Amino acid sequence: MPKKPPTPQTGIEKAIAQAEGQTNLAVAIGASQQMVAYWKKKGIVSDASMCAAIERATGVRCEELNPHEDWTTLRVVLCAPDRDRIDASDDVQPPVGGSSGTEKQAKVVL
């Protein structure tokens, strides 16, 4: 008799099962398979915007993926069905290395 796969317990495990695998889920939400594996290991999706993407792709609710967030407020913005998966306003990040490149560099004297 074939062995029955274990029943998913966490929200991310449910999402992986719904997507039929970590790789399929990663492709569906624009993440790496390694990131999905990390979330599975931790049992929680720490990135709220990724929770929303997972919900749109699999139907697993954000509240199951990360019960620590205030989804009453976040759901209005992140989980809107007409929201693009990637929004340009989400991509505002500080410069790499913590410098804008306009500062003068200190001269090192040995």
CNS distance restraints for C-alpha pairs under 8 A (distance, minus, plus):
assign (resid   8 and name CA) (resid  13 and name CA) 5.10 0.50 0.50
assign (resid   8 and name CA) (resid  14 and name CA) 5.23 0.50 0.50
assign (resid   8 and name CA) (resid  17 and name CA) 7.25 0.50 0.50
assign (resid   9 and name CA) (resid  13 and name CA) 6.30 0.50 0.50
assign (resid   9 and name CA) (resid  14 and name CA) 6.92 0.50 0.50
assign (resid  10 and name CA) (resid  14 and name CA) 6.30 0.50 0.50
assign (resid  10 and name CA) (resid  43 and name CA) 6.05 0.50 0.50
assign (resid  10 and name CA) (resid  44 and name CA) 7.60 0.50 0.50
assign (resid  10 and name CA) (resid  64 and name CA) 7.15 0.50 0.50
assign (resid  10 and name CA) (resid  65 and name CA) 7.28 0.50 0.50
assign (resid  11 and name CA) (resid  15 and name CA) 6.22 0.50 0.50
assign (resid  11 and name CA) (resid  43 and name CA) 7.59 0.50 0.50
assign (resid  11 and name CA) (resid  44 and name CA) 7.36 0.50 0.50
assign (resid  11 and name CA) (resid  60 and name CA) 6.68 0.50 0.50
assign (resid  11 and name CA) (resid  61 and name CA) 7.72 0.50 0.50
assign (resid  11 and name CA) (resid  64 and name CA) 4.68 0.50 0.50
assign (resid  11 and name CA) (resid  65 and name CA) 4.49 0.50 0.50
assign (resid  11 and name CA) (resid  66 and name CA) 7.78 0.50 0.50
assign (resid  12 and name CA) (resid  16 and name CA) 6.11 0.50 0.50
assign (resid  12 and name CA) (resid  39 and name CA) 6.92 0.50 0.50
assign (resid  12 and name CA) (resid  40 and name CA) 5.89 0.50 0.50
assign (resid  12 and name CA) (resid  43 and name CA) 6.59 0.50 0.50
assign (resid  12 and name CA) (resid  44 and name CA) 6.57 0.50 0.50
assign (resid  12 and name CA) (resid  45 and name CA) 7.03 0.50 0.50
assign (resid  12 and name CA) (resid  64 and name CA) 7.81 0.50 0.50
assign (resid  12 and name CA) (resid  65 and name CA) 5.65 0.50 0.50
assign (resid  13 and name CA) (resid  17 and name CA) 6.15 0.50 0.50
assign (resid  13 and name CA) (resid  40 and name CA) 6.35 0.50 0.50
assign (resid  13 and name CA) (resid  43 and name CA) 7.80 0.50 0.50
assign (resid  14 and name CA) (resid  18 and name CA) 6.07 0.50 0.50
assign (resid  14 and name CA) (resid  60 and name CA) 6.94 0.50 0.50
assign (resid  15 and name CA) (resid  19 and name CA) 6.11 0.50 0.50
assign (resid  15 and name CA) (resid  25 and name CA) 7.44 0.50 0.50
assign (resid  15 and name CA) (resid  54 and name CA) 7.04 0.50 0.50
assign (resid  15 and name CA) (resid  58 and name CA) 5.83 0.50 0.50
assign (resid  15 and name CA) (resid  59 and name CA) 7.74 0.50 0.50
assign (resid  15 and name CA) (resid  60 and name CA) 5.85 0.50 0.50
assign (resid  16 and name CA) (resid  20 and name CA) 5.98 0.50 0.50
assign (resid  16 and name CA) (resid  21 and name CA) 5.10 0.50 0.50
assign (resid  16 and name CA) (resid  22 and name CA) 5.46 0.50 0.50
assign (resid  16 and name CA) (resid  24 and name CA) 7.98 0.50 0.50
assign (resid  16 and name CA) (resid  25 and name CA) 6.09 0.50 0.50
assign (resid  17 and name CA) (resid  21 and name CA) 6.00 0.50 0.50
assign (resid  18 and name CA) (resid  58 and name CA) 5.95 0.50 0.50
assign (resid  19 and name CA) (resid  24 and name CA) 5.79 0.50 0.50
assign (resid  19 and name CA) (resid  25 and name CA) 5.27 0.50 0.50
assign (resid  19 and name CA) (resid  57 and name CA) 7.90 0.50 0.50
assign (resid  19 and name CA) (resid  58 and name CA) 6.39 0.50 0.50
assign (resid  20 and name CA) (resid  24 and name CA) 6.49 0.50 0.50
assign (resid  20 and name CA) (resid  25 and name CA) 7.54 0.50 0.50
assign (resid  21 and name CA) (resid  25 and name CA) 6.33 0.50 0.50
assign (resid  22 and name CA) (resid  26 and name CA) 6.08 0.50 0.50
assign (resid  22 and name CA) (resid  33 and name CA) 5.86 0.50 0.50
assign (resid  22 and name CA) (resid  36 and name CA) 6.12 0.50 0.50
assign (resid  22 and name CA) (resid  37 and name CA) 6.89 0.50 0.50
assign (resid  23 and name CA) (resid  27 and name CA) 6.20 0.50 0.50
assign (resid  23 and name CA) (resid  32 and name CA) 7.68 0.50 0.50
assign (resid  23 and name CA) (resid  33 and name CA) 5.16 0.50 0.50
assign (resid  24 and name CA) (resid  28 and name CA) 6.14 0.50 0.50
assign (resid  25 and name CA) (resid  29 and name CA) 6.31 0.50 0.50
assign (resid  25 and name CA) (resid  33 and name CA) 7.85 0.50 0.50
assign (resid  25 and name CA) (resid  36 and name CA) 7.62 0.50 0.50
assign (resid  25 and name CA) (resid  54 and name CA) 7.68 0.50 0.50
assign (resid  25 and name CA) (resid  57 and name CA) 7.81 0.50 0.50
assign (resid  26 and name CA) (resid  30 and name CA) 5.79 0.50 0.50
assign (resid  26 and name CA) (resid  31 and name CA) 4.70 0.50 0.50
assign (resid  26 and name CA) (resid  32 and name CA) 5.35 0.50 0.50
assign (resid  26 and name CA) (resid  33 and name CA) 5.26 0.50 0.50
assign (resid  26 and name CA) (resid  35 and name CA) 7.90 0.50 0.50
assign (resid  26 and name CA) (resid  36 and name CA) 6.40 0.50 0.50
assign (resid  27 and name CA) (resid  31 and name CA) 6.38 0.50 0.50
assign (resid  27 and name CA) (resid  32 and name CA) 7.38 0.50 0.50
assign (resid  27 and name CA) (resid  33 and name CA) 7.97 0.50 0.50
assign (resid  28 and name CA) (resid  57 and name CA) 6.40 0.50 0.50
assign (resid  29 and name CA) (resid  50 and name CA) 7.37 0.50 0.50
assign (resid  29 and name CA) (resid  53 and name CA) 5.67 0.50 0.50
assign (resid  29 and name CA) (resid  54 and name CA) 6.31 0.50 0.50
assign (resid  29 and name CA) (resid  57 and name CA) 6.94 0.50 0.50
assign (resid  29 and name CA) (resid  85 and name CA) 7.51 0.50 0.50
assign (resid  31 and name CA) (resid  35 and name CA) 6.63 0.50 0.50
assign (resid  31 and name CA) (resid  36 and name CA) 7.40 0.50 0.50
assign (resid  32 and name CA) (resid  36 and name CA) 6.63 0.50 0.50
assign (resid  33 and name CA) (resid  37 and name CA) 6.18 0.50 0.50
assign (resid  34 and name CA) (resid  38 and name CA) 6.14 0.50 0.50
assign (resid  35 and name CA) (resid  39 and name CA) 6.28 0.50 0.50
assign (resid  36 and name CA) (resid  40 and name CA) 6.19 0.50 0.50
assign (resid  37 and name CA) (resid  41 and name CA) 6.15 0.50 0.50
assign (resid  38 and name CA) (resid  42 and name CA) 6.20 0.50 0.50
assign (resid  39 and name CA) (resid  43 and name CA) 5.73 0.50 0.50
assign (resid  39 and name CA) (resid  44 and name CA) 5.46 0.50 0.50
assign (resid  39 and name CA) (resid  45 and name CA) 5.31 0.50 0.50
assign (resid  39 and name CA) (resid  46 and name CA) 7.64 0.50 0.50
assign (resid  40 and name CA) (resid  44 and name CA) 6.81 0.50 0.50
assign (resid  44 and name CA) (resid  65 and name CA) 5.64 0.50 0.50
assign (resid  44 and name CA) (resid  66 and name CA) 5.46 0.50 0.50
assign (resid  45 and name CA) (resid  50 and name CA) 7.31 0.50 0.50
assign (resid  45 and name CA) (resid  51 and name CA) 6.36 0.50 0.50
assign (resid  45 and name CA) (resid  65 and name CA) 5.58 0.50 0.50
assign (resid  45 and name CA) (resid  66 and name CA) 5.62 0.50 0.50
assign (resid  46 and name CA) (resid  51 and name CA) 7.96 0.50 0.50
assign (resid  46 and name CA) (resid  66 and name CA) 6.62 0.50 0.50
assign (resid  47 and name CA) (resid  51 and name CA) 6.44 0.50 0.50
assign (resid  48 and name CA) (resid  52 and name CA) 6.53 0.50 0.50
assign (resid  48 and name CA) (resid  62 and name CA) 7.94 0.50 0.50
assign (resid  48 and name CA) (resid  66 and name CA) 7.72 0.50 0.50
assign (resid  48 and name CA) (resid  69 and name CA) 7.69 0.50 0.50
assign (resid  48 and name CA) (resid  78 and name CA) 7.72 0.50 0.50
assign (resid  49 and name CA) (resid  53 and name CA) 6.40 0.50 0.50
assign (resid  49 and name CA) (resid  78 and name CA) 6.08 0.50 0.50
assign (resid  50 and name CA) (resid  54 and name CA) 6.05 0.50 0.50
assign (resid  51 and name CA) (resid  55 and name CA) 6.13 0.50 0.50
assign (resid  51 and name CA) (resid  61 and name CA) 7.88 0.50 0.50
assign (resid  51 and name CA) (resid  62 and name CA) 5.23 0.50 0.50
assign (resid  51 and name CA) (resid  65 and name CA) 6.25 0.50 0.50
assign (resid  51 and name CA) (resid  66 and name CA) 7.32 0.50 0.50
assign (resid  52 and name CA) (resid  56 and name CA) 6.26 0.50 0.50
assign (resid  52 and name CA) (resid  62 and name CA) 6.14 0.50 0.50
assign (resid  52 and name CA) (resid  75 and name CA) 7.99 0.50 0.50
assign (resid  52 and name CA) (resid  78 and name CA) 5.80 0.50 0.50
assign (resid  52 and name CA) (resid  79 and name CA) 5.08 0.50 0.50
assign (resid  53 and name CA) (resid  57 and name CA) 6.18 0.50 0.50
assign (resid  53 and name CA) (resid  79 and name CA) 7.77 0.50 0.50
assign (resid  53 and name CA) (resid  85 and name CA) 6.33 0.50 0.50
assign (resid  54 and name CA) (resid  58 and name CA) 5.85 0.50 0.50
assign (resid  54 and name CA) (resid  59 and name CA) 7.36 0.50 0.50
assign (resid  54 and name CA) (resid  60 and name CA) 6.97 0.50 0.50
assign (resid  54 and name CA) (resid  62 and name CA) 7.80 0.50 0.50
assign (resid  55 and name CA) (resid  59 and name CA) 4.67 0.50 0.50
assign (resid  55 and name CA) (resid  60 and name CA) 4.92 0.50 0.50
assign (resid  55 and name CA) (resid  61 and name CA) 5.29 0.50 0.50
assign (resid  55 and name CA) (resid  62 and name CA) 6.09 0.50 0.50
assign (resid  55 and name CA) (resid  79 and name CA) 7.74 0.50 0.50
assign (resid  56 and name CA) (resid  79 and name CA) 7.64 0.50 0.50
assign (resid  56 and name CA) (resid  81 and name CA) 7.27 0.50 0.50
assign (resid  60 and name CA) (resid  64 and name CA) 6.97 0.50 0.50
assign (resid  60 and name CA) (resid  65 and name CA) 7.45 0.50 0.50
assign (resid  61 and name CA) (resid  65 and name CA) 6.65 0.50 0.50
assign (resid  62 and name CA) (resid  66 and name CA) 6.10 0.50 0.50
assign (resid  62 and name CA) (resid  67 and name CA) 7.59 0.50 0.50
assign (resid  62 and name CA) (resid  71 and name CA) 7.43 0.50 0.50
assign (resid  63 and name CA) (resid  67 and name CA) 4.82 0.50 0.50
assign (resid  63 and name CA) (resid  69 and name CA) 7.66 0.50 0.50
assign (resid  63 and name CA) (resid  71 and name CA) 6.74 0.50 0.50
assign (resid  70 and name CA) (resid  74 and name CA) 6.39 0.50 0.50
assign (resid  71 and name CA) (resid  75 and name CA) 5.19 0.50 0.50
assign (resid  72 and name CA) (resid  76 and name CA) 7.35 0.50 0.50
assign (resid  73 and name CA) (resid  77 and name CA) 7.73 0.50 0.50
assign (resid  74 and name CA) (resid  78 and name CA) 5.85 0.50 0.50
assign (resid  74 and name CA) (resid  79 and name CA) 7.46 0.50 0.50
assign (resid  75 and name CA) (resid  79 and name CA) 4.79 0.50 0.50
assign (resid  75 and name CA) (resid  80 and name CA) 6.91 0.50 0.50
assign (resid  76 and name CA) (resid  80 and name CA) 6.17 0.50 0.50
assign (resid  78 and name CA) (resid  83 and name CA) 7.21 0.50 0.50
assign (resid  79 and name CA) (resid  83 and name CA) 7.25 0.50 0.50
assign (resid  83 and name CA) (resid  87 and name CA) 7.86 0.50 0.50
assign (resid  86 and name CA) (resid  90 and name CA) 7.26 0.50 0.50
assign (resid  87 and name CA) (resid  91 and name CA) 7.22 0.50 0.50
assign (resid  88 and name CA) (resid  92 and name CA) 7.66 0.50 0.50
assign (resid  94 and name CA) (resid  98 and name CA) 6.75 0.50 0.50
assign (resid  95 and name CA) (resid  99 and name CA) 5.93 0.50 0.50
assign (resid  95 and name CA) (resid 100 and name CA) 5.82 0.50 0.50
assign (resid  99 and name CA) (resid 103 and name CA) 7.38 0.50 0.50
